[in-house]
Amino acid sequence: MKPFVLRSEKGGYDKKEVLNMLDAYNVLKFQVEEGNMMRGEAENEIARIRQMPLNKVPVKKFFSPVGFKPEEVEEYFNELEQEIMNAVYQG
């Protein structure tokens, strides 16, 4: 997987929620790579992770909080899912 930087923007995805999902994907990836999870279990876990909250921060006139750019977050999560499924099929 190539190095990836998530940039910030007003009204982007809530950073805490993105990091929570990222943690869940990393735990899943580790379990798969260690051989502790089968394909069906990994697919179910991916489906569960996709259901985790992922909201955009509200945009205000002044001093709006920033979140991560949605397009980059979605691209990164898609790459992680692909990498996890590749590990499942190789294991």
C-alpha positions as CSV (number, residue, x, y, z in Angstrom):
1,M,0.0,0.0,0.0
2,K,1.3,3.4,-0.9
3,P,1.8,6.1,1.8
4,F,-1.4,8.1,2.3
5,V,-2.0,11.5,3.8
6,L,-5.5,12.6,4.7
7,R,-5.9,16.3,4.3
8,S,-8.2,18.5,6.2
9,E,-11.1,20.7,4.9
10,K,-14.0,22.5,6.4
11,G,-17.0,20.3,6.6
12,G,-15.0,17.1,6.1
13,Y,-15.5,13.8,7.9
14,D,-15.2,14.0,11.7
15,K,-11.6,13.2,12.5
16,K,-12.4,11.2,15.6
17,E,-14.9,9.0,13.7
18,V,-12.4,8.5,10.9
19,L,-9.7,7.5,13.4
20,N,-12.1,5.1,15.1
21,M,-12.8,3.4,11.8
22,L,-9.1,3.3,10.9
23,D,-8.4,1.6,14.2
24,A,-11.1,-1.0,13.4
25,Y,-9.6,-1.7,10.0
26,N,-6.1,-2.0,11.4
27,V,-7.2,-4.5,14.0
28,L,-9.0,-6.5,11.3
29,K,-6.0,-6.4,9.0
30,F,-3.8,-7.6,11.8
31,Q,-6.1,-10.5,12.7
32,V,-6.3,-11.6,9.0
33,E,-2.5,-11.4,8.5
34,E,-2.0,-13.5,11.7
35,G,-4.4,-16.1,10.3
36,N,-7.0,-15.6,13.1
37,M,-9.9,-14.9,10.8
38,M,-11.5,-16.6,7.8
39,R,-12.9,-14.9,4.7
40,G,-16.5,-14.9,5.8
41,E,-15.6,-13.5,9.2
42,A,-13.5,-10.8,7.5
43,E,-16.3,-9.9,5.2
44,N,-18.7,-9.6,8.1
45,E,-16.3,-7.5,10.0
46,I,-15.8,-5.1,7.0
47,A,-19.6,-4.8,6.8
48,R,-19.7,-4.0,10.6
49,I,-17.0,-1.4,10.2
50,R,-18.8,0.3,7.3
51,Q,-21.8,0.7,9.6
52,M,-19.7,2.7,12.1
53,P,-20.6,6.4,12.4
54,L,-18.9,8.6,9.8
55,N,-20.4,12.1,9.9
56,K,-19.3,15.4,8.5
57,V,-18.5,18.2,10.8
58,P,-21.0,21.1,10.6
59,V,-19.9,24.1,8.6
60,K,-20.4,27.4,10.4
61,K,-19.8,30.9,9.1
62,F,-16.8,31.6,11.3
63,F,-14.3,29.3,12.9
64,S,-15.7,26.1,11.5
65,P,-14.1,22.9,12.7
66,V,-12.2,20.9,10.0
67,G,-12.5,17.3,9.2
68,F,-10.7,14.9,6.8
69,K,-11.5,15.3,3.1
70,P,-14.3,12.8,2.3
71,E,-12.9,11.7,-1.1
72,E,-9.5,10.8,0.4
73,V,-11.0,9.0,3.4
74,E,-13.2,6.9,1.1
75,E,-10.3,6.1,-1.2
76,Y,-8.1,5.1,1.7
77,F,-10.7,2.9,3.3
78,N,-11.3,1.2,-0.1
79,E,-7.6,0.5,-0.4
80,L,-7.5,-0.9,3.1
81,E,-10.5,-3.2,2.4
82,Q,-8.8,-4.4,-0.8
83,E,-5.6,-5.1,1.1
84,I,-7.5,-7.0,3.8
85,M,-9.3,-9.1,1.3
86,N,-6.1,-9.8,-0.6
87,A,-4.6,-11.0,2.7
88,V,-7.6,-13.3,3.2
89,Y,-7.2,-14.9,-0.2
90,Q,-3.5,-15.3,0.2
91,G,-3.8,-16.9,3.7
